[in-house]
Amino acid sequence: MTTPHQAGCLICGRDLVYMDSPEEVTCSLCGERTLADVRCAAGTGIFIALITGSTPLATEAWRLSNEMTARALSVIARHGGPRCCKRDSWLAIRDAAGFCREKLGITLPFNEEHVCPFSAIKRECRRQACLFYGGEE
């Protein structure tokens, strides 16, 4: 029997991303570090916090972390529902790569030609309405 997944972050209510194995994560709101197998959609903000050395008391680095979180959530929201963890993760990662290039001068690789391999098995898939849809397998 599998354990049902939590629908949203218990701290901020944002979408959750489930990982294959636990790893140390930092809450983008309070800065607490803990071992977890799930990430909040604010993960791009956590990423920026880590590479800028941000803390909850930092000024510019804290602003950048929150700006990245807001941008990623905005991109995800513009694509609408139903929810899709894979699409939302790919959108957030693509936006984080652009953010790093624009704000930090860091170029991160992102495959713009990425095609989702889960379309055929996900009932809620938006198919042609999804940027990552590659056609039926």
Backbone as a ProteinNet text record, in pm:
[ID]
protein_1_A
[PRIMARY]
MTTPHQAGCLICGRDLVYMDSPEEVTCSLCGERTLADVRCAAGTGIFIALITGSTPLATEAWRLSNEMTARALSVIARHGGPRCCKRDSWLAIRDAAGFCREKLGITLPFNEEHVCPFSAIKRECRRQACLFYGGEE
[TERTIARY]
83.9	0	88.6	59.1	138.5	75.2	161.2	114.3	65.2	-53.2	-100.5	-10.4	9.3	93.4	16.8	87.6	34.2	10.7	-97.6	-131.6	-48.9	-10.3	63	156.3	249.5	344.9	270.1	308.2	242.2	276	384.6	425.4	358.6	369	319.7	205	171.3	60.6	95.5	220.9	259.7	265	268.8	277.1	401.4	393.2	505.6	562.3	691.5	760.9	820.8	783	831.9	957.3	1060.7	1189.3	1203.8	1297.1	1320.5	1384.5	1468.1	1533.8	1548.7	1556.5	1567.3	1697.5	1691.3	1809.4	1784.7	1892.3	1877.6	1819.5	1713.6	1649.5	1641.7	1632	1619.2	1487.5	1411	1284.7	1314.7	1250.7	1276.3	1214.7	1124.8	1062.2	1135.8	1172.5	1231.7	1380.7	1434	1574.9	1610.5	1511.7	1538.9	1584	1687.6	1737.6	1691.1	1644.8	1596	1610.9	1612	1616.8	1474.5	1453.9	1318.5	1324.3	1211.8	1201.4	1098.4	1069.7	973.5	1022.4	996.7	1033.8	910.4	909.2	806.2	841.7	742.7	769.3	863.6	886.3	981.2	1125	1143.6	1276.9	1372.2	1322.5	1412	1466.6	1385.2	1431.7	1537.4	1516.8	1615.9	1747	1738.8	1856.8	1932.5	1861.4	1925.8	1985.7	1913.9	1966.7	2097.9	2105.6	2227.8	2345.1	2322.2	2435.5	2476.7	2387.1	2423.3	2464	2450.8	2484.8	2385	2261.8	2159.4	2122.3	2073.8	2014.6	1885.6	1800.7	1678.6	1708.2	1832.1	1866.7	1946.5	1972.9	2047.3	1959.9	2020	1942.9	1925.8	2029	2018.3	1997.8	2072.5	2057.7	1918.2	1864.2	1728.5	1626.8	1647.5	1558.1	1562.3	1682.5	1695.7	1626.4	1641.1	1576.7	1425.6	1369.9	1225.3	1177.9	1258.9	1224.8	1220.5	1318.4	1320.4	1198.3	1164	1045.1	920.4	905.8	788.6	782.8	897.3	900.4	859.7	916.5	885.4	737.3	683.7	541.5	453	494.9	418.6	416.5	532.5	540	449	454.3	369.8	222.7	186	46.2	-6.1	77.8	34.5	-0.5	57.6	28.3	-97.4	-149.8	-278.5	-276.8	-394	-411.7	-457	-476.6	-455.5	-306.5	-279.1	-140.6	-65.4	62.3	150.7	288.4	331.7	460.2	575.8	569.4	679.2	685.2	572.5	568.3	611.9	557.3	588.1	735.9	794.7	938.2	1020.5	986.4	1060.9	1046.3	926.2	906.6	992.4	992.8	1068.7	1218.6	1267	1409.8	1448.9	1366	1394.7	1400.3	1305.6	1304.3	1423.7	1462.5	1578.9	1706.3	1717.2	1833.8	1839	1724.4	1718.2	1748.2	1696.5	1719.4	1868.6	1934.1	2078	2157.9	2119.3	2188	2167.1	2041.7	2008.2	2063.4	2044.2	2074.5	2214.6	2268.3	2394.8	2507.7	2475.8	2577.3	2626.7	2543.2	2579	2495.1	2560.8	2489.6	2474.5	2350.3	2320.4	2260.5	2295.8	2238.5	2091.9	2012.2	1873	1836.4	1783.3	1746.4	1612	1616.2	1493.9	1406.7	1464.2	1390.8	1334.2	1332	1286.6	1145.2	1125.8	995	957.7	837.3	790.6	765.9	825.3	803.2	680.8	605.6	495.3	356.8	347.8	218.8	122.8	174.4	88.1	31.6	96.5	50.7	-19.1	-25	-87.2	-222.8	-329	-464.4	-491.3	-434.6	-461.8	-375.7	-288.8	-198.4	-277.5	-227.6	-294	-254.2	-172.5	-127.4	-76.3	-140.4	-92.4	-84.1	-156.3	-152.5	-28.5	49.9	170.3	294.2	380.8	504.7	594.6	582.8	674.6	613.5	494.7	427.8	495.2	523.3	591.5	507.8	382.4	297.4	281.7	187.6	162	279.4	312	418.5	367
-117.8	0	124.3	218.9	341.3	450.6	536.9	650.1	758.6	816.1	924	1045.9	1115.9	1234.4	1355.3	1442.3	1569.9	1656.7	1731.9	1813.3	1940.9	2000.6	2126.6	2142.4	2235.6	2264	2302.5	2243	2273.2	2412.9	2470.7	2604.1	2712.1	2700.2	2809.1	2768.4	2638.6	2592.9	2572.3	2599	2584	2436.5	2411.8	2275.7	2205.1	2073.5	1992.5	1912	1887.9	1803.9	1687.7	1563.8	1446.1	1391.9	1361.5	1314.9	1164.7	1102.7	959.2	920.4	1008.7	978.6	1106.7	1093.8	1212.2	1288.1	1419.6	1504.1	1624.5	1693.1	1809.1	1925.3	1986.7	2101	2216.5	2338	2458.1	2525.8	2556.7	2627.8	2769.2	2812.7	2946.4	3055.1	3019.1	3118.9	3138.9	3028.8	3041.7	3007.9	2944.6	2910.2	2780.7	2712.6	2586.4	2480.9	2403	2294.2	2162.6	2071.1	1942.7	1838.5	1711.3	1602.2	1573.6	1569.8	1548.5	1479.6	1419.4	1359	1433.7	1556.8	1640.3	1784.5	1857.6	1999.3	2080.9	2198.9	2296.1	2357.8	2412.5	2478.8	2596.3	2641	2748.8	2699.5	2578.2	2520	2603.5	2678.9	2763.9	2876.8	2924.7	3025	2967.2	2841.1	2772.5	2761.7	2726.3	2716.3	2848.8	2959.2	3090.6	3124	3089.7	3115.7	3041.7	2919.4	2840.7	2896.6	2934.7	2981.3	3124	3200.2	3336.7	3343.9	3232.5	3231.3	3306.3	3314.2	3390	3327.2	3411.7	3369.5	3449.6	3413.7	3493.1	3638.2	3670	3806.2	3880.5	3816.9	3881.2	3987.7	4076	4179.5	4144.7	4167.8	4145	3997.5	3908.6	3765.7	3716.9	3765.8	3728.5	3777.9	3901.9	3956.5	3870.7	3833.6	3751.2	3615.7	3555	3425.2	3435.4	3539.9	3558.7	3599.5	3678.5	3715.3	3590.4	3501.2	3377.7	3293.3	3279.1	3202.5	3260.6	3392.8	3458.8	3437.4	3448.8	3428.8	3287.6	3188.5	3049.3	3020.7	3067.9	3044.4	3115.9	3232.9	3306.2	3230.4	3178.4	3099.5	2977.2	2909.3	2790.8	2829.3	2937.6	2982	3017.9	3082.2	3120.7	3000.5	2884.7	2765.3	2694.6	2732.5	2680.6	2534.5	2488.2	2350.9	2261.9	2136.2	2075.9	2069.4	2048.4	2043.1	1930.6	1955	1853	1879.1	1792.8	1811.2	1817.2	1733.4	1730.3	1861.5	1904.6	2029.4	2146.3	2153	2264.2	2266.4	2149.3	2142.9	2189.2	2142.6	2182.1	2332	2386.7	2530.4	2609	2565.1	2634	2626.9	2510.7	2494.2	2581.3	2582.9	2666.8	2813.8	2857	2995.9	3027.3	2932.4	2952.2	2968.3	2893.8	2907.4	3048.4	3098.7	3235.2	3339.3	3318.8	3409.6	3417.1	3302	3298.2	3372.9	3357.5	3426.5	3578.5	3621	3764.1	3833.2	3772.2	3839.1	3811.3	3693.4	3652.8	3632.8	3638.7	3618.2	3474.3	3380.7	3238.1	3167.8	3094.8	3020.2	2875.5	2831.5	2692.8	2623.9	2497.6	2426.6	2391.8	2407.6	2362.9	2318.4	2199	2143.1	2202.1	2300.8	2365.8	2269.8	2160.2	2062.6	1949.3	1967.2	1860.3	1814.3	1683.8	1623.7	1536.1	1554.4	1479.1	1332.7	1241.1	1099	1042.4	1127.1	1077.8	1102.8	1168	1204.9	1088	976.6	861.3	797.7	818.6	751.6	846.1	973.5	1070.4	1112.4	1071.9	1102.5	1252	1330.8	1473.9	1553.9	1486.4	1556.2	1646.6	1767.1	1864.6	1847.4	1747.4	1712.7	1835.4	1871.4	1979.2	2114.6	2133	2259.7	2270	2163.6	2163.4	2187.9	2275	2306.1	2185.6	2085.7	1972.3	1846.9	1859.5	1746.7	1714.5	1587.7	1549.7	1461.2	1444.4	1356.1	1223.2	1146.2	1013.8	921.5	838.7	739.3	620.8
0	0	0	-87.6	-94.1	-8.6	40.3	119.9	26.1	52.1	-35.3	-23.9	-134.9	-136.3	-85.1	-13.5	31.5	-91.3	-95.2	-211.6	-222.6	-110.5	-115.9	2.1	-9.8	96.7	223.5	336.1	462.8	512.4	462	506.2	421.6	289	203.8	111.4	105.3	22	-124.4	-164.4	-305.2	-344.7	-477.6	-529.3	-476.6	-463.3	-417.7	-532.7	-528.8	-626.6	-548.3	-581.4	-510.9	-578.2	-496.3	-547.1	-524.6	-595.8	-582.8	-450.2	-395.1	-268.1	-186.6	-53.9	30.9	10.1	24.4	21.5	110.6	145.5	232.3	153.6	205.6	141.6	241.4	187.9	268.8	237.2	339.6	320	273.1	164.5	111.6	198.1	287.1	372.4	503.8	571	704	708.1	602.9	598.9	670	728.5	798	698.2	735.8	651.6	710.7	624.5	671.5	561	596.6	500.5	453.6	322	269.8	133.9	95	-37.8	-121.9	-81.3	-152.6	-148.4	-256.5	-262.5	-297.2	-243.9	-277.2	-412.6	-482	-610.1	-594	-470.9	-444.4	-457.7	-507.3	-521.2	-602.9	-701.2	-778.7	-691.1	-598	-502.5	-409.6	-370.8	-287.3	-363.8	-490.8	-576.6	-579.5	-602.2	-606.6	-470	-362.6	-227.8	-205.9	-253.7	-235.4	-315.2	-441.1	-522.1	-488	-422.1	-381.7	-234.9	-162	-20	65.3	19.1	89.4	223.7	310.7	437.4	453.6	549.8	570.9	609.5	649.7	688.9	581.9	469.2	360.3	293.4	217	148.1	0.3	-81.2	-225.9	-260	-197	-226.2	-187.8	-77.9	-35.5	-138.1	-188.3	-291.3	-417.2	-460.8	-581.2	-564	-448.1	-421.8	-433.5	-375.3	-381.7	-519.9	-590.9	-728.2	-816.6	-800	-878.6	-847.3	-719.9	-680.2	-746.4	-739.2	-797.6	-948.6	-1015.5	-1161	-1198.1	-1127.6	-1159	-1136.7	-1026.3	-998.3	-1099.5	-1145.4	-1246.2	-1379.2	-1419.4	-1543.7	-1533.5	-1420.3	-1399.1	-1403	-1336.3	-1331.7	-1470.3	-1552.6	-1687.5	-1773.7	-1743.6	-1822.8	-1775	-1661.1	-1613.5	-1575.8	-1537.8	-1492.8	-1606.4	-1577.2	-1446.5	-1413.6	-1286.6	-1241.1	-1312.2	-1335.5	-1391	-1333.2	-1242.4	-1175.1	-1274.6	-1377.6	-1474.9	-1552.5	-1608.7	-1685.2	-1597.7	-1477.2	-1388.1	-1350.4	-1329.2	-1298.3	-1417.3	-1537.1	-1657.2	-1683.1	-1663.3	-1680	-1580.9	-1455.3	-1351	-1379.3	-1421.7	-1451.4	-1570.4	-1673.2	-1790.6	-1750.1	-1666.4	-1623.1	-1533	-1448.7	-1361.9	-1445.1	-1553.7	-1641.2	-1701.2	-1744.4	-1797.7	-1691.5	-1571.2	-1458.9	-1426.8	-1421.6	-1392	-1497.8	-1622.9	-1733	-1719.8	-1696.8	-1689.8	-1565.4	-1448.7	-1322	-1266.9	-1299.4	-1238.9	-1339.7	-1469.6	-1571.5	-1579.7	-1533.2	-1533.1	-1639.5	-1728.4	-1831.3	-1788.4	-1774	-1738.7	-1859.8	-1882.7	-1997.2	-1973.7	-2076.5	-2072.6	-2212.6	-2223.3	-2352.9	-2397	-2485.2	-2534.5	-2616.3	-2660.6	-2741.6	-2656.1	-2523.4	-2433.6	-2470.1	-2475.7	-2502.6	-2384	-2332.8	-2216.8	-2253.4	-2177.6	-2204.3	-2131.5	-2059	-1976.9	-2035.8	-2150.1	-2208.8	-2224.9	-2268.7	-2296.5	-2170.2	-2057	-1934	-1836.3	-1867.9	-1777.9	-1834.9	-1768.7	-1816.6	-1828.6	-1736.5	-1734.4	-1832.1	-1905.8	-1997.5	-2091.9	-2109.8	-2197.1	-2343	-2369.4	-2504.2	-2581.1	-2690.5	-2777.3	-2706.4	-2596.9	-2523	-2433.6	-2426.1	-2342	-2427.5	-2380	-2452.5	-2472.2	-2385.8	-2387.7	-2450.1	-2504.9	-2568.9	-2701.6	-2724.2	-2847	-2937.4	-2908.2	-2987.7	-2919.3	-2962.1	-2903.3	-2929.5	-2828.7	-2844.7	-2921.9
[MASK]
+++++++++++++++++++++++++++++++++++++++++++++++++++++++++++++++++++++++++++++++++++++++++++++++++++++++++++++++++++++++++++++++++++++++++

